[in-house]
Amino acid sequence: MQGNKILGNVLIVSNTGFGDTLLSTPAIKTLKKNFPNANVTFLVNKKYFQLFENYKYVNNIWKYTGNYLNLLSIILKSRKARINTIILLHSNGPEDIFISLLSGARNILKWTDNTNHEYRSLFLNEPSVKVKHNIEKKIDLIRFFGASKVDTTMAIADKYFRQKQKFFFPGDKKRIIGIQLGAQDVYKVWPIENIIELSQILISKGCFLIFFGATSFESKMAFKLANRINPNNYMNLCCKTKIEELPSILKSLDILITNDTGILHLAIAIKVRTLSLFSPTSFKEFGAYQDKELHYSIQKDGFFVNNCAKKLRSQEGMKLITVDEVESKVSELICLN
């Protein structure tokens, strides 16, 4: 199949959450590896733009801010660039439909598992209803054009793989452990009391902790930790780092303990060992899909919380994960006594 002739100029859209953007990168890599002559533009949220500056798998990068002037600018640039194919790997509606319809593109594909999507007839592809990893679902949109060379590994800009670790710690610390406090949704967050108890155990074993987070909610969690832990044994980086600083900081860790959220996928992309906690979501769909010897997930059956509307979902599912099993798995993975 003459993929380039069908594709024309391509606009790849993944402009929502941090993790969703990283999970889209294998599809972008697969597109470029199969159709190296295709002119590919990547529309990415401005919050994460730095991670993709000089990204070798695309020809151009446009920043998404979400305001009306930005949407108009994207439409005008799409028409000027003669975008023929728009691939919506992860995007918010109805803005994505608005951009797609007014861009002049002939081909519109959108990853969705919603069989009742009101704009379904606009898309060339069918909804993805099979249970498979999120990465594979996004790559399916590239397979639509006959792609056969599949790359399922995530990647950011090359310069971050060459970066050295940011922090070096005193020799009396056995291990450096990162703990991501929150997630985009509260129901995916391991309770703060569990984090406090785990932290106290890890510190008693000679570990130094780094707490991560990017919201006021996570800063409040860190404040609760501060009242229970000796400040000489941890570093609080909640709301204190820029996105482009995260890769080198993560490289300082022996392991990252994290909920199902964006920093997990960044750590996986740059090959930092992780222990991820899943309960209301599935690691088979959102967990590590590469370098599996570096990554371990604890999965509980907390899917019952999804019976409620998102804003009403509780942490009851995440409470099924005990401190003992997290501590035991961390000790096993990084050889703590």
C-alpha angles and dihedrals in degrees: 000000000000095000097177093055090053095042101045112172110353133212113197113197123200104142106142129077129004095245094044090054092052091047088055095058097084089058090050091050091047091051094052095043092053097039105028093167094054115113103233126191120190120210107203135169111266089233090068100031093107092063090060102040108134089007106180096212095065136049097215139014125209122193120232120210101161100231121125095252090053092050090050090048091052091051093049092046090048092054092046091049090048093233108199100176129039118190113193103201094167122351143142121252144258090018091061092053091046091053093044097050095046096042094077092238116154096201121054121177125175131186107229138141092203108112090185095054105150092221095044093122090063093064126083092211131066123240115276106242101155118103105249138127115294089239092059092048090056093045088054088072089060092045086060087076094050100268112169103169103080124191114187097179122107121232141179127190114319095240091070092059089056095050120112121230114278104218134047119190137203116282093242090073111091097199140001111227126188121207121194105210105196146017137210090271124041093223089065093055123103107232118267093234089059091050091050092050093046091047092053091051094048092048090051086058092056099262126145115218133212117195120209132197141130106204139070088247090061092045088057089051090051090051090057090050091051091061092056106037133064107253091223090068103055146033121220111214097166108141089350103099136071118231092247091056095057099081095057091044092051090051087063091065131094088204140351119221108202148161121237097289144112100283089061091063093045090053090049091049093054094040101249114153114254142189108198127194118219131175116131089032130048126250087204088067102030107017130094114315098176138043088018092177087070097049136063129178131200107213125192129179098251096136090117090083088067089071087081129068112272096255091052098049115117135210091249091110093052090047087069088074107085129213091234095058093046092049091046093051093046090050090050095047098048099026101247118175 
